Amino acid sequence: MGQFASTAAGAQNHNHRKKSGFTAMVMPMQGTEKSDDVIGEDLSDYSFNIPDECLAIIFQSLNSGDRKRCSLVCRRWFQIEGQSRHRLSLRAQTELATEIPSIFSRFDSVTKLALKCDRRSVSIGDEALVLISLRCRNLTRLKLRACRDLTDAGIEAFAKNCNVLKKLSCGSCSFGAKGMNAVFDNCSSLEELSVKRLRGIANGAMADPIGPGVAAGSLRVICLKELYNGQCFGPLITGSKNLKTLKLLRCSGDWDKILEAISDQISGLVEVHVERLQVSDAGLAAISNCSNLEILHLVKTPECTNVGLKNVAEHCKLLRKLHIDGWKTNRISDEGLLAVANHCPNLQELVLIGVNPTLVSLEKLATNCPNLERLALCGSETVGDPELSCIAEKCVALKKLCIKSCPISNLGMEALASGCPSLIKVKVKKCRLVTSEAADRLRASRGSLAVNLDTVEVENPDGAASDDGVSEAGQENQQVGGQVGGGGGAANIASNNTRRSNSLRARLGLLTGRNLVACTFRRWSSFGGSSRNN
């Protein structure tokens, strides 16, 4: 909406800007020395001979900000930019309803639309959404964020008008099962679905089952996040015969039975993510029936053990990417990792957080997985210099290495100078025994290697030795309670406050540290390419 308002204002002031010479691709004739007013009359528009179709292609290669600036150049550019824009994002506040006719008269080719409202504002209602659907019948992608005034009736009318929809993403909305079913009953081309915090779904046995409708044959990706009763999507998941990617994140309830039903109905799953989910080895056994599985993320699922991981490794031999956040429960260890090493030779990416592999499993993984290119070890108490030296010696295909909060030292860093011949990037974070001098030596010995070192510096404002072992917030492998102690009765109030502050920072770090690492892993994953179904 803000974008449209600024554009309209720019069109009204077009004549004034043209006289002042503010017109792209417009230059004064050579050999003239006149005042600004006279120069404006002799300007030549060199874009006049460019066909509208070619100008539209040029606009489509620009980012949103540049497109808006180009639309202010002249009336022709204003019109072409609007007609060639396929993606639009609007603030979906209630005031948008009166502007919909004028906005979509200009942007009449939109196929990808995002409607976002903030929590403190009143969102658009059903009437506005229906009006949008009547003007955007070719819409293929819709994103709804915090549109709490939309009801099942509005979603149903929208689905009937925009039945070529391919991707739907909704978060923090208030419609429920009836609205979702209307989408699946009318949109036969729907390929991707993402649902987060859908507030209109009833809890418990009162919840209506959802799906799959006519979308059963087209759905490829389903992502469910933070749902109280996500199990009501079970019929949708099991009925989507061509499903390739399933992501279940932070949804309440027991999911073992749902996963068992999925494995009985769907055999083509390629990618599965489970995060903070009540799933046990029985659920992993069900996932192992998907023999084409290539990507598996197990994040903070404390009931999953070596038994479940072994089951997956033995049956999913095409596994390429494996992410495990063991939450420091020690229920996944060498036993499970050895099974992965013995049965998954195509492994390219391995991320272990809060898992304690030893030299035994790391050496086996390095030997049996010759295509291992990306490795991340975080919060592992057993990964020290011998383990890092083993990685440097055995992982000949390794390109990217991340180590965080592990007890490695400069000695282990020196092993990287002569090992891992394919290595192009190293990240070392919160490893207290690694100094900047070791990173400098590694850079000097391997000039093409990018080394990112996050050093831990001890804060000691008094210049004296500190008994306070916690000097870095987020140090995951430190025992905070045992380190903060000892100065005896001579400790004054200031030092006590310092200890409390450091302890608090450390505890907060335990909560935030993994999120920072997760961002790094996601960037690495995107660098390494997407799965085959994309």
C-alpha positions as CSV (number, residue, x, y, z in Angstrom):
1,M,0.0,0.0,0.0
2,G,2.8,2.3,0.8
3,Q,4.5,1.4,-2.4
4,F,1.3,2.3,-4.4
5,A,0.9,5.7,-2.6
6,S,4.5,6.7,-3.3
7,T,4.2,5.7,-6.9
8,A,1.0,7.6,-7.4
9,A,2.6,10.7,-5.9
10,G,5.5,10.4,-8.2
11,A,3.2,10.2,-11.3
12,Q,1.5,13.5,-10.3
13,N,4.8,15.4,-10.1
14,H,6.2,13.9,-13.4
15,N,6.0,17.2,-15.4
16,H,8.0,19.1,-12.8
17,R,10.8,16.4,-12.7
18,K,11.0,16.3,-16.5
19,K,11.7,20.0,-16.7
20,S,14.4,19.7,-14.1
21,G,16.1,17.0,-16.0
22,F,15.3,14.0,-13.7
23,T,14.6,11.5,-16.4
24,A,16.6,8.2,-16.8
25,M,18.2,7.6,-20.2
26,V,17.4,11.2,-21.1
27,M,20.3,13.5,-22.1
28,P,20.6,17.1,-23.4
29,M,21.5,17.6,-27.1
30,Q,25.2,18.2,-27.6
31,G,26.4,21.7,-28.3
32,T,23.6,23.4,-26.4
33,E,24.1,25.7,-23.4
34,K,20.7,26.8,-22.2
35,S,18.9,27.4,-19.0
36,D,17.2,24.5,-17.2
37,D,13.8,25.4,-18.6
38,V,15.0,25.4,-22.2
39,I,17.1,22.3,-21.7
40,G,13.9,20.5,-20.6
41,E,12.3,21.2,-23.9
42,D,15.2,19.8,-26.0
43,L,15.7,16.5,-24.1
44,S,15.6,13.3,-26.1
45,D,14.1,10.1,-24.7
46,Y,16.4,7.4,-25.9
47,S,14.1,4.7,-24.4
48,F,11.3,5.7,-26.8
49,N,12.5,3.2,-29.4
50,I,12.6,0.3,-26.9
51,P,9.5,-1.9,-27.3
52,D,7.3,-2.2,-24.2
53,E,8.0,-5.9,-23.9
54,C,11.8,-5.3,-23.8
55,L,11.4,-2.6,-21.2
56,A,9.3,-4.9,-19.1
57,I,12.0,-7.6,-19.2
58,I,14.6,-4.9,-18.0
59,F,12.3,-3.9,-15.1
60,Q,11.9,-7.6,-14.1
61,S,15.7,-7.9,-13.6
62,L,15.7,-5.0,-11.1
63,N,15.1,-5.2,-7.3
64,S,12.0,-3.8,-5.8
65,G,13.6,-0.4,-4.9
66,D,15.0,0.2,-8.3
67,R,11.7,-0.7,-9.9
68,K,9.9,1.8,-7.8
69,R,12.4,4.5,-8.8
70,C,12.0,3.6,-12.5
71,S,8.2,3.9,-12.2
72,L,8.6,7.5,-11.3
73,V,10.5,8.5,-14.5
74,C,7.6,9.0,-16.8
75,R,4.0,7.9,-17.5
76,R,5.1,5.2,-19.9
77,W,7.5,3.6,-17.5
78,F,4.9,3.9,-14.7
79,Q,2.4,2.0,-16.8
80,I,4.8,-0.7,-18.1
81,E,6.3,-1.3,-14.6
82,G,2.9,-1.9,-13.1
83,Q,1.7,-4.2,-15.9
84,S,5.0,-6.3,-15.8
85,R,5.1,-6.7,-12.0
86,H,4.3,-10.3,-11.0
87,R,5.2,-10.1,-7.3
88,L,3.6,-7.7,-4.8
89,S,3.7,-7.4,-1.0
90,L,1.1,-5.3,0.8
91,R,0.4,-4.2,4.4
92,A,-2.8,-6.0,5.0
93,Q,-4.4,-3.5,7.5
94,T,-8.1,-2.8,7.3
95,E,-7.4,0.5,5.4
96,L,-6.1,-1.5,2.5
97,A,-9.7,-2.4,1.5
98,T,-10.5,1.0,0.0
99,E,-7.3,1.0,-2.1
100,I,-7.7,-2.5,-3.6
101,P,-9.4,-1.3,-6.9
102,S,-6.8,1.3,-7.7
103,I,-3.8,-0.9,-6.7
104,F,-4.9,-3.9,-8.8
105,S,-5.9,-1.7,-11.7
106,R,-2.3,-0.8,-12.0
107,F,-0.7,-4.1,-11.0
108,D,-3.0,-6.3,-13.1
109,S,-0.5,-9.1,-13.7
110,V,0.3,-10.1,-10.1
111,T,0.7,-13.9,-9.6
112,K,2.6,-13.8,-6.3
113,L,1.0,-11.9,-3.4
114,A,2.0,-11.4,0.2
115,L,-0.5,-9.9,2.7
116,K,1.1,-9.1,6.0
117,C,-0.3,-7.4,9.1
118,D,1.3,-6.7,12.4
119,R,-0.1,-7.8,15.8
120,R,-1.2,-4.4,16.9
121,S,-3.3,-3.6,13.8
122,V,-6.7,-4.7,12.5
123,S,-6.2,-6.9,9.4
124,I,-8.2,-7.0,6.3
125,G,-11.4,-9.1,6.4
126,D,-13.2,-11.5,4.1
127,E,-14.6,-8.8,1.8
128,A,-11.2,-7.4,1.0
129,L,-9.8,-10.9,0.3
130,V,-12.7,-11.8,-2.0
131,L,-12.2,-8.5,-3.9
132,I,-8.5,-9.3,-4.4
133,S,-9.3,-12.8,-5.6
134,L,-11.7,-11.4,-8.2
135,R,-9.0,-9.1,-9.6
136,C,-6.1,-11.7,-9.4
137,R,-7.7,-14.9,-10.7
138,N,-4.2,-16.0,-12.0
139,L,-2.7,-15.9,-8.6
140,T,-0.3,-18.8,-8.1
141,R,1.3,-17.9,-4.7
142,L,-0.3,-16.4,-1.6
143,K,1.3,-15.6,1.7
144,L,-0.9,-14.6,4.7
145,R,0.7,-13.2,7.9
146,A,-1.3,-12.3,11.0
147,C,-4.5,-11.7,9.0
148,R,-6.6,-12.5,12.1
149,D,-9.9,-11.2,10.7
150,L,-10.1,-13.7,7.8
151,T,-12.6,-16.4,8.4
152,D,-13.4,-19.8,6.8
153,A,-15.9,-18.1,4.5
154,G,-13.4,-15.7,3.1
155,I,-10.8,-18.4,2.5
156,E,-13.5,-20.6,0.8
157,A,-14.5,-17.8,-1.6
158,F,-10.9,-17.0,-2.4
159,A,-10.1,-20.6,-3.2
160,K,-13.0,-20.8,-5.6
161,N,-11.9,-17.7,-7.5
162,C,-8.1,-18.5,-7.4
163,N,-8.2,-22.2,-8.2
164,V,-4.8,-22.2,-10.0
165,L,-3.0,-21.5,-6.7
166,K,0.3,-23.5,-6.4
167,K,1.7,-22.3,-3.1
168,L,0.0,-21.3,0.1
169,S,1.7,-20.0,3.2
170,C,-0.3,-18.8,6.2
171,G,0.9,-17.9,9.7
172,S,-0.9,-16.5,12.8
173,C,-4.3,-16.5,11.1
174,S,-7.7,-17.3,12.7
175,F,-9.5,-19.4,10.1
176,G,-9.7,-23.2,10.6
177,A,-10.2,-26.6,9.1
178,K,-13.2,-25.6,6.9
179,G,-11.1,-22.9,5.2
180,M,-8.2,-25.2,4.7
181,N,-10.4,-27.9,3.3
182,A,-11.9,-25.4,0.8
183,V,-8.4,-24.8,-0.5
184,F,-7.7,-28.5,-1.0
185,D,-11.1,-29.0,-2.6
186,N,-10.7,-26.3,-5.2
187,C,-7.0,-25.9,-5.9
188,S,-6.0,-28.9,-7.9
189,S,-2.5,-27.5,-8.7
190,L,-1.4,-26.8,-5.2
191,E,2.2,-28.0,-4.7
192,E,3.5,-26.3,-1.5
193,L,1.8,-25.8,1.8
194,S,3.2,-24.0,4.9
195,V,1.0,-23.6,8.0
196,K,2.2,-21.9,11.2
197,R,0.1,-21.1,14.3
198,L,-3.3,-21.6,12.7
199,R,-5.6,-20.5,15.5
200,G,-8.9,-21.6,14.2
201,I,-8.3,-25.4,14.5
202,A,-10.1,-26.9,17.4
203,N,-8.2,-28.8,20.0
204,G,-8.5,-32.5,20.9
205,A,-11.2,-34.8,19.4
206,M,-13.3,-31.9,18.3
207,A,-10.9,-31.1,15.4
208,D,-12.2,-31.8,11.9
209,P,-9.9,-33.8,9.7
210,I,-8.1,-31.8,7.0
211,G,-7.6,-32.8,3.3
212,P,-6.6,-34.0,0.9
213,G,-9.3,-33.1,-1.7
214,V,-8.3,-32.5,-5.3
215,A,-4.8,-31.4,-4.2
216,A,-3.9,-35.0,-3.3
217,G,-2.1,-35.6,-6.6
218,S,-0.2,-32.3,-6.8
219,L,1.1,-31.6,-3.3
220,R,4.9,-31.9,-3.1
221,V,5.9,-30.0,0.1
222,I,4.1,-29.8,3.4
223,C,5.4,-27.8,6.4
224,L,3.6,-27.6,9.7
225,K,4.9,-25.3,12.5
226,E,3.8,-24.7,16.0
227,L,0.4,-26.3,15.8
228,Y,-1.5,-27.4,18.9
229,N,-3.4,-30.1,17.0
230,G,-1.4,-30.7,13.9
231,Q,-2.5,-34.4,13.8
232,C,-5.7,-33.2,12.1
233,F,-3.5,-32.7,9.0
234,G,-2.8,-36.5,9.0
235,P,-5.3,-37.3,6.2
236,L,-3.8,-34.6,4.1
237,I,-0.3,-35.9,4.5
238,T,-1.1,-39.6,4.0
239,G,-3.4,-38.7,1.0
240,S,-0.7,-36.8,-0.8
241,K,0.7,-39.7,-2.8
242,N,3.4,-37.6,-4.5
243,L,4.7,-35.9,-1.4
244,K,8.5,-35.3,-1.5
245,T,9.2,-33.0,1.5
246,L,7.7,-33.2,5.0
247,K,8.6,-30.7,7.8
248,L,7.1,-31.1,11.2
249,L,8.4,-28.4,13.6
250,R,7.4,-27.7,17.2
251,C,4.0,-29.3,16.9
252,S,2.4,-30.8,20.1
253,G,1.1,-34.3,20.4
254,D,2.4,-37.8,19.7
255,W,3.5,-38.2,16.1
256,D,4.7,-41.8,16.0
257,K,1.3,-43.2,14.7
258,I,1.0,-40.4,12.1
259,L,4.5,-41.3,10.8
260,E,3.6,-45.0,10.7
261,A,0.5,-44.2,8.6
262,I,2.6,-42.0,6.3
263,S,5.2,-44.7,5.7
264,D,2.4,-47.1,4.8
265,Q,0.9,-44.7,2.2
266,I,3.9,-42.7,0.8
267,S,7.1,-44.2,-0.4
268,G,8.6,-41.3,-2.4
269,L,9.6,-39.0,0.5
270,V,13.0,-37.4,-0.1
271,E,13.3,-34.9,2.7
272,V,12.0,-35.1,6.3
273,H,12.5,-32.5,9.1
274,V,11.4,-33.2,12.7
275,E,12.1,-30.6,15.3
276,R,11.1,-30.5,19.0
277,L,8.5,-33.2,18.2
278,Q,7.3,-36.0,20.4
279,V,8.7,-38.8,18.2
280,S,10.5,-41.9,19.3
281,D,12.5,-44.8,17.6
282,A,9.1,-46.1,16.4
283,G,8.7,-43.0,14.4
284,L,12.2,-43.3,13.0
285,A,11.5,-46.9,12.1
286,A,8.5,-45.6,10.1
287,I,10.7,-43.0,8.4
288,S,13.2,-45.7,7.5
289,N,10.6,-47.3,5.2
290,C,11.1,-44.3,2.8
291,S,14.0,-45.9,0.9
292,N,14.5,-42.8,-1.3
293,L,15.2,-40.5,1.7
294,E,18.1,-38.1,1.0
295,I,17.8,-35.4,3.7
296,L,17.0,-36.0,7.4
297,H,16.9,-33.4,10.2
298,L,16.5,-34.6,13.8
299,V,16.5,-31.6,16.0
300,K,15.9,-31.8,19.7
301,T,13.9,-35.1,19.7
302,P,15.1,-36.6,23.0
303,E,13.2,-39.9,22.6
304,C,15.2,-40.8,19.5
305,T,18.2,-43.0,20.2
306,N,20.9,-45.0,18.4
307,V,18.3,-47.7,17.7
308,G,16.2,-45.4,15.6
309,L,19.2,-43.9,13.8
310,K,20.6,-47.4,12.9
311,N,17.2,-48.3,11.5
312,V,17.2,-45.2,9.2
313,A,20.8,-45.8,8.1
314,E,20.3,-49.4,7.2
315,H,17.3,-48.8,5.0
316,C,17.9,-45.2,3.6
317,K,21.2,-45.8,1.8
318,L,20.7,-42.7,-0.4
319,L,21.1,-40.3,2.5
320,R,23.0,-37.2,1.5
321,K,22.4,-34.7,4.3
322,L,22.0,-35.6,8.0
323,H,21.5,-33.0,10.8
324,I,21.2,-34.1,14.4
325,D,20.8,-31.9,17.4
326,G,21.1,-34.4,20.3
327,W,20.3,-31.7,22.9
328,K,23.2,-33.2,24.9
329,T,21.1,-36.2,26.0
330,N,23.8,-38.6,24.8
331,R,21.1,-40.9,23.4
332,I,22.8,-40.7,19.9
333,S,26.4,-41.6,19.9
334,D,29.1,-43.6,18.2
335,E,26.8,-46.6,17.8
336,G,24.3,-44.7,15.6
337,L,27.0,-42.8,13.7
338,L,28.9,-46.0,12.9
339,A,25.7,-47.3,11.3
340,V,25.5,-44.2,9.1
341,A,29.1,-44.6,8.1
342,N,28.6,-48.3,7.2
343,H,25.4,-47.9,5.2
344,C,25.3,-44.3,3.8
345,P,28.3,-43.9,1.4
346,N,26.6,-41.0,-0.4
347,L,26.7,-38.7,2.7
348,Q,27.7,-35.2,1.7
349,E,26.7,-33.1,4.7
350,L,26.8,-33.9,8.4
351,V,25.8,-31.6,11.2
352,L,26.1,-32.8,14.8
353,I,25.0,-30.5,17.6
354,G,25.1,-31.6,21.2
355,V,26.3,-35.1,20.1
356,N,29.6,-36.6,21.3
357,P,31.3,-38.6,18.5
358,T,34.7,-40.1,19.2
359,L,37.7,-40.9,17.1
360,V,36.2,-44.3,16.3
361,S,33.0,-43.0,14.5
362,L,34.7,-39.9,12.9
363,E,37.4,-42.1,11.4
364,K,34.8,-44.5,10.0
365,L,32.7,-41.7,8.6
366,A,35.8,-40.1,6.9
367,T,36.8,-43.4,5.4
368,N,33.4,-44.8,4.3
369,C,31.9,-41.5,3.1
370,P,34.3,-40.2,0.4
371,N,31.8,-37.5,-0.8
372,L,31.6,-35.8,2.6
373,E,31.9,-32.1,1.7
374,R,30.4,-30.2,4.7
375,L,30.9,-31.0,8.3
376,A,29.8,-29.2,11.5
377,L,30.6,-30.2,15.0
378,C,29.1,-28.1,17.8
379,G,29.0,-28.5,21.5
380,S,30.8,-31.8,21.4
381,E,32.8,-32.5,24.5
382,T,34.7,-35.4,22.8
383,V,36.0,-33.5,19.7
384,G,39.5,-32.4,20.5
385,D,42.8,-32.2,18.7
386,P,43.1,-36.0,17.9
387,E,39.6,-35.9,16.3
388,L,40.4,-32.8,14.3
389,S,43.7,-34.3,13.1
390,C,41.8,-37.4,12.0
391,I,39.4,-35.2,10.0
392,A,42.3,-33.3,8.4
393,E,43.9,-36.6,7.4
394,K,40.9,-38.6,6.2
395,C,38.3,-36.2,4.8
396,V,39.9,-35.5,1.4
397,A,36.7,-34.2,-0.2
398,L,35.8,-31.8,2.7
399,K,35.2,-28.3,1.5
400,K,33.6,-26.6,4.6
401,L,34.2,-27.2,8.2
402,C,32.5,-25.6,11.2
403,I,33.6,-26.3,14.8
404,K,31.9,-24.6,17.8
405,S,32.4,-25.0,21.5
406,C,34.7,-27.9,21.2
407,P,37.9,-28.5,23.2
408,I,40.3,-28.1,20.3
409,S,43.5,-26.1,20.5
410,N,46.1,-24.5,18.2
411,L,47.6,-28.0,17.7
412,G,44.5,-29.2,16.0
413,M,44.3,-26.1,13.8
414,E,47.9,-26.8,12.6
415,A,46.8,-30.2,11.3
416,L,44.4,-28.4,8.9
417,A,47.4,-26.7,7.3
418,S,48.4,-30.0,5.6
419,G,45.2,-31.9,5.5
420,C,41.8,-31.6,3.7
421,P,43.1,-30.7,0.3
422,S,39.7,-29.6,-1.0
423,L,39.0,-27.3,2.0
424,I,37.9,-23.8,1.1
425,K,36.3,-22.5,4.3
426,V,36.8,-23.0,8.1
427,K,34.7,-21.6,10.9
428,V,35.9,-21.9,14.5
429,K,33.6,-20.4,17.2
430,K,33.9,-20.3,21.0
431,C,36.8,-22.7,21.2
432,R,38.7,-21.3,24.1
433,L,42.0,-22.9,23.4
434,V,42.3,-21.6,19.8
435,T,44.0,-18.3,19.4
436,S,44.1,-15.8,16.5
437,E,47.8,-16.6,16.0
438,A,46.8,-20.2,14.9
439,A,44.3,-18.8,12.5
440,D,46.9,-16.4,11.0
441,R,49.3,-19.3,10.5
442,L,46.6,-21.3,8.8
443,R,45.8,-18.5,6.5
444,A,49.4,-18.0,5.7
445,S,50.0,-21.6,4.9
446,R,46.9,-21.9,2.7
447,G,46.3,-18.6,1.0
448,S,43.0,-19.6,-0.7
449,L,41.5,-20.9,2.5
450,A,38.9,-18.6,4.2
451,V,39.3,-18.8,8.0
452,N,36.7,-17.4,10.3
453,L,37.7,-17.4,13.9
454,D,35.5,-16.1,16.7
455,T,38.0,-15.8,19.6
456,V,36.9,-15.9,23.3
457,E,38.5,-13.1,25.3
458,V,38.5,-13.1,29.0
459,E,37.1,-10.0,30.6
460,N,39.1,-8.9,33.6
461,P,38.7,-5.2,34.2
462,D,40.8,-5.3,37.4
463,G,43.8,-6.8,35.6
464,A,44.0,-9.6,38.2
465,A,43.5,-13.4,37.8
466,S,39.9,-14.3,37.9
467,D,38.4,-17.4,39.5
468,D,35.4,-16.8,37.3
469,G,35.6,-19.4,34.6
470,V,32.7,-18.0,32.6
471,S,34.0,-15.2,30.4
472,E,32.0,-15.8,27.2
473,A,28.3,-15.8,26.9
474,G,26.9,-18.8,25.1
475,Q,29.9,-21.1,26.0
476,E,27.9,-24.3,25.6
477,N,30.4,-26.8,26.9
478,Q,31.0,-25.1,30.2
479,Q,29.6,-26.1,33.6
480,V,28.4,-22.7,34.6
481,G,27.4,-23.5,38.2
482,G,30.8,-25.1,39.1
483,Q,32.9,-22.3,37.5
484,V,31.2,-19.4,39.3
485,G,32.4,-19.6,42.8
486,G,35.4,-19.2,44.5
487,G,36.9,-15.9,45.6
488,G,36.4,-16.6,49.4
489,G,35.0,-14.2,51.9
490,A,37.1,-11.3,50.7
491,A,35.1,-10.9,47.5
492,N,33.4,-7.6,47.6
493,I,30.0,-6.6,46.2
494,A,31.3,-5.5,42.8
495,S,33.0,-8.8,42.1
496,N,29.8,-10.7,43.2
497,N,27.8,-8.6,40.8
498,T,30.3,-9.3,38.0
499,R,30.0,-13.1,38.7
500,R,26.2,-12.9,38.6
501,S,26.2,-10.9,35.3
502,N,28.6,-13.3,33.7
503,S,26.6,-16.3,34.9
504,L,23.4,-14.7,33.5
505,R,25.1,-14.1,30.1
506,A,26.3,-17.6,30.0
507,R,22.9,-19.1,30.7
508,L,21.3,-16.8,28.0
509,G,24.0,-18.0,25.7
510,L,22.9,-21.6,26.2
511,L,19.6,-20.6,24.7
512,T,20.8,-18.4,21.8
513,G,24.0,-20.1,20.8
514,R,22.4,-22.9,18.9
515,N,20.2,-20.5,16.9
516,L,23.3,-18.7,15.7
517,V,24.9,-21.9,14.6
518,A,21.7,-23.0,12.9
519,C,21.8,-19.9,10.6
520,T,25.3,-20.9,9.6
521,F,24.2,-24.4,8.7
522,R,21.3,-23.2,6.7
523,R,23.6,-21.0,4.6
524,W,26.0,-23.9,4.1
525,S,23.1,-26.1,3.1
526,S,21.9,-23.6,0.5
527,F,25.4,-23.4,-0.8
528,G,25.6,-27.1,-1.3
529,G,22.5,-27.2,-3.4
530,S,18.9,-28.3,-2.9
531,S,17.4,-31.7,-3.0
532,R,16.6,-33.4,-6.3
533,N,12.9,-32.7,-6.0
534,N,13.6,-29.0,-6.3
